Amino acid sequence: MRRGGYAPVVVGLAAVALGLSGCELKSSGTDVVNGKTLFAQKCGACHTLARANTTGTAGPNLDEAFAQSRADGLGQSTFRGVVYRQILNPNINSQVDPATEKDIASMPPKLVTGDDARDVAAYVAQAAAVPGKDTGKLAAAGAKKAEGTATEKNGTLAIPVAAAGLAYRFADATATAGQVKIESKNGQPIAHDIAIEGNGVNAKGPVVQSGGTSQFSTDLKPGTYTFFCSVPGHREGGMEGKLTVK
């Protein structure tokens, strides 16, 4: 999914709400902790949602998308219905690129299904455009920000992708000058890679997902470099860090 390639998830929420009664989720028996976890894993690489700590740029910023409708007093059940309908029918708001006359890509079908889809819809409806932070069990779910320093060992520098969201597990890295193998294991279903630039070096590994490892070897001189994911929109969403070579 390329940056800016999504049709908006929410278009004219007030208008949509008028005909939504058949799509609203009447039951409150949803698991928002599961919904937040799945949102971060499946949706966070494309959407920004502050309470879930996600910073995706390929799709709409959900806090911005729901802000006006929430201010206008639309109910949470309406928000659940809108999100749930979009999950079930991801092309309902698809648009045509005037340059190519082809459909602009929307989110993938069957990203989440069944009760999981209801849980995701319930969490987004609860969290979007609501200031503050989640508490209790919800606080432990969602995407985690990069922390700490990855250190090269025996010529290999491992910078794995975080469990969810647009982040590596480490915020920065260090290595010794010379030939270094840089690798990044990606357990997410969302595709990522690892790349570096600086001091005349511009190299990257293959794009991988679902347990694959992006890796390459290069000669590094002393200095400062940037490591990042080169998939469109991921670096902009915060998937980058500083590599110091001594």
Secondary structure, 3 states (H helix, E strand, C coil): CCCCCCCCCCCCHHHHHHCCCCCCCCCCCCCHHHHHHHHHHHHCCCCEEHHHCEECCCCCCHHHHHHHHHHCCCCHHHHHHHHHHHHHCCCCCCCEECCCCEECCCCCCCCCCHHHHHHHHHHHHHHCCCCCCCCCHHHHCCCCCCCCEEECECCEEECCECCCCCCECCCEEEECCEEEEEEEEECCCCCECCEEEECCEEEECCCECCCEEEEEEEEECCEEEEEECCCCCCCCCCCEEEEEEC
